[in-house]
Amino acid sequence: MQRFTLRAAALGVALVIGIAGTAIADVKDYEFRLLTQEVKKGEATIGVKLVHKPSGRAIPDAVIFAKRMDMAPDGMAMMDTPLEPIPPTKPGIYQFKTELTMEGNWQLSLGAKVQGESGTVENKLILKAIK
């Protein structure tokens, strides 16, 4: 009986250590990163990578439900342009087709759900449209 109790106790300790050792991610552990900081004015493809910051790995299959492109960094938030999602070419890379109508700083605002995580990943990324 004592041998059974010791085994049960050891198993319980192992389970507690296993559970405690498993880090639970937070949406703050994820961020979108621009693939390029500058694009040419006019028709453009904007690429971003969704990254798990602690590991640096790209996160595929996120559901992007909020997206907006505007000139808020230059004080013209009302100057916006549509974004059309493009099918991904690599896991964790998300691309959008857009029309940048003028040179200057554009803000890409994204909201996404990462599978298996609660909460929303939200980022505002600044890129520059050049001649």
C-alpha positions as CSV (number, residue, x, y, z in Angstrom):
1,M,0.0,0.0,0.0
2,Q,2.8,2.4,0.8
3,R,4.4,1.7,-2.6
4,F,1.1,2.7,-4.3
5,T,0.8,5.9,-2.2
6,L,4.4,6.9,-3.1
7,R,3.7,6.3,-6.8
8,A,0.4,8.2,-6.7
9,A,2.2,11.1,-4.9
10,A,5.0,11.1,-7.5
11,L,2.5,11.1,-10.3
12,G,0.7,14.0,-8.8
13,V,3.9,16.0,-8.4
14,A,4.8,15.2,-12.0
15,L,1.5,16.4,-13.2
16,V,1.7,19.7,-11.3
17,I,5.2,20.3,-12.6
18,G,4.1,19.5,-16.1
19,I,1.1,21.9,-15.9
20,A,3.1,24.6,-14.2
21,G,5.9,24.2,-16.7
22,T,3.6,24.7,-19.7
23,A,3.5,28.3,-20.5
24,I,0.2,29.7,-21.4
25,A,0.6,32.2,-24.2
26,D,-1.0,35.6,-24.1
27,V,-2.1,37.7,-27.1
28,K,0.6,40.2,-26.1
29,D,3.1,37.5,-27.1
30,Y,2.1,38.0,-30.7
31,E,2.7,40.8,-33.2
32,F,2.5,41.7,-36.8
33,R,5.7,42.8,-38.5
34,L,5.9,44.6,-41.9
35,L,7.9,42.7,-44.5
36,T,9.0,46.1,-46.0
37,Q,8.9,49.6,-44.5
38,E,8.6,51.4,-47.9
39,V,6.4,50.7,-51.0
40,K,5.9,52.6,-54.2
41,K,2.9,54.9,-54.5
42,G,0.0,53.4,-56.5
43,E,-1.1,49.8,-56.6
44,A,0.9,48.0,-53.9
45,T,1.1,44.7,-52.1
46,I,1.6,45.0,-48.4
47,G,3.0,41.9,-46.6
48,V,3.1,41.3,-42.9
49,K,4.3,38.4,-40.8
50,L,2.5,37.3,-37.6
51,V,5.1,36.3,-35.1
52,H,5.1,34.6,-31.6
53,K,7.6,37.0,-30.0
54,P,9.2,34.7,-27.4
55,S,10.0,32.0,-30.0
56,G,10.3,34.1,-33.1
57,R,8.2,31.6,-35.1
58,A,5.7,32.6,-37.7
59,I,2.1,31.9,-36.9
60,P,-0.1,30.5,-39.7
61,D,-3.9,30.2,-39.9
62,A,-4.8,33.3,-37.9
63,V,-8.2,34.8,-38.7
64,I,-7.8,38.5,-39.6
65,F,-11.1,40.1,-39.1
66,A,-10.1,43.8,-38.8
67,K,-8.0,45.6,-41.4
68,R,-7.7,49.3,-42.3
69,M,-5.2,51.4,-44.2
70,D,-5.2,55.2,-43.7
71,M,-2.9,58.2,-43.5
72,A,-3.4,58.8,-39.8
73,P,0.4,59.2,-39.2
74,D,0.3,62.3,-41.5
75,G,-2.8,63.7,-39.8
76,M,-5.2,62.4,-42.4
77,A,-7.0,59.5,-40.8
78,M,-10.0,60.2,-43.1
79,M,-7.8,59.4,-46.1
80,D,-8.2,55.6,-46.2
81,T,-8.0,53.0,-48.9
82,P,-9.5,49.5,-49.3
83,L,-7.4,46.4,-48.5
84,E,-8.0,43.1,-50.3
85,P,-6.5,40.0,-48.8
86,I,-4.3,37.9,-51.0
87,P,-3.9,34.1,-50.5
88,P,-0.7,33.4,-48.4
89,T,2.4,32.2,-50.1
90,K,4.2,31.1,-46.9
91,P,2.8,30.1,-43.5
92,G,2.5,33.1,-41.2
93,I,2.8,35.6,-44.0
94,Y,-0.3,37.7,-44.7
95,Q,-0.6,39.9,-47.8
96,F,-3.0,42.6,-48.9
97,K,-3.5,44.4,-52.2
98,T,-4.2,48.1,-51.9
99,E,-4.0,51.4,-53.8
100,L,-1.8,54.0,-52.1
101,T,-3.0,57.2,-53.7
102,M,-0.4,59.6,-52.5
103,E,3.2,59.6,-51.1
104,G,3.6,59.8,-47.3
105,N,3.1,57.7,-44.2
106,W,0.3,55.1,-44.1
107,Q,-1.0,53.2,-41.1
108,L,-2.0,49.5,-41.5
109,S,-4.3,48.5,-38.6
110,L,-4.9,44.8,-38.1
111,G,-6.9,42.7,-35.7
112,A,-6.6,38.9,-35.6
113,K,-7.5,35.8,-33.7
114,V,-4.8,33.3,-33.1
115,Q,-6.0,29.7,-32.9
116,G,-5.9,28.4,-29.4
117,E,-5.6,31.8,-27.8
118,S,-8.2,34.0,-26.2
119,G,-8.2,37.7,-27.0
120,T,-7.3,39.7,-30.1
121,V,-3.9,40.5,-31.5
122,E,-4.0,44.2,-32.6
123,N,-1.2,46.2,-34.2
124,K,-0.9,49.5,-36.0
125,L,2.1,49.4,-38.4
126,I,3.5,52.4,-40.2
127,L,4.9,52.2,-43.8
128,K,5.9,54.9,-46.2
129,A,4.6,55.3,-49.8
130,I,7.4,56.7,-52.0
131,K,7.6,58.0,-55.6
